[in-house]
Amino acid sequence: MQEPWTWGPQLKRIENLLFGVLALQADLIDSRKFIDACTLWTTRKSVPLVDVLVQNGWLSPADKSHVDSAKSNSHGVGSAAR
């Protein structure tokens, strides 16, 4: 019998993409950096997208805090994956 489908890993992927989209919408990164970060992230899925952005110098720790705050206010999507 097949196990029932759950949102488990998918929520983490959605949360990672939401972070990147919010950073893009806030003009903290440009579309090229978003694409590059997502491309790198596909090869290192155990590393959160935000860490890919920070490690490559595309997002500062202060910018990360700004996006985290916006994510927390985005209709509870980010908090559901915690």
QUIMO-V448130 format. One record per pair of residues at least 24 apart in sequence whose ideal C-beta (glycine too) atoms are under 10 Angstrom apart, sorted by the first residue. I is the first residue (numbers start at 0). J is the second residue. If there is no record, write none. Layout:
BEGIN
{{I & J} {I & J}}
END
This chain:
BEGIN
{{6 & 79} {6 & 80} {7 & 80} {8 & 44} {8 & 80} {9 & 80} {10 & 76} {10 & 77} {10 & 79} {10 & 80} {10 & 81} {11 & 44} {11 & 47} {11 & 48} {11 & 80} {11 & 81} {12 & 40} {12 & 44} {12 & 48} {12 & 80} {13 & 76} {13 & 77} {13 & 79} {13 & 80} {14 & 47} {14 & 48} {14 & 49} {14 & 70} {14 & 76} {14 & 77} {14 & 78} {14 & 79} {14 & 80} {14 & 81} {15 & 40} {15 & 44} {15 & 46} {15 & 47} {15 & 48} {15 & 49} {15 & 50} {15 & 51} {15 & 80} {16 & 40} {16 & 48} {17 & 48} {17 & 66} {17 & 69} {17 & 70} {17 & 73} {17 & 76} {17 & 77} {17 & 80} {18 & 47} {18 & 48} {18 & 49} {18 & 52} {18 & 58} {18 & 63} {18 & 66} {18 & 67} {18 & 69} {18 & 70} {18 & 73} {18 & 77} {19 & 48} {19 & 49} {19 & 51} {19 & 52} {19 & 58} {19 & 66} {20 & 48} {20 & 66} {20 & 70} {20 & 73} {21 & 65} {21 & 66} {21 & 67} {21 & 68} {21 & 69} {21 & 70} {21 & 72} {21 & 73} {21 & 77} {22 & 48} {22 & 49} {22 & 52} {22 & 57} {22 & 58} {22 & 62} {22 & 63} {22 & 65} {22 & 66} {22 & 69} {22 & 70} {23 & 66} {24 & 66} {24 & 69} {25 & 62} {25 & 65} {25 & 66} {25 & 69} {27 & 52} {27 & 57} {27 & 58} {27 & 59} {27 & 61} {27 & 62} {27 & 63} {27 & 65} {27 & 66} {27 & 69} {28 & 52} {28 & 57} {28 & 58} {28 & 62} {28 & 66} {29 & 57} {31 & 57} {32 & 56} {32 & 57} {32 & 58} {33 & 57}}
END
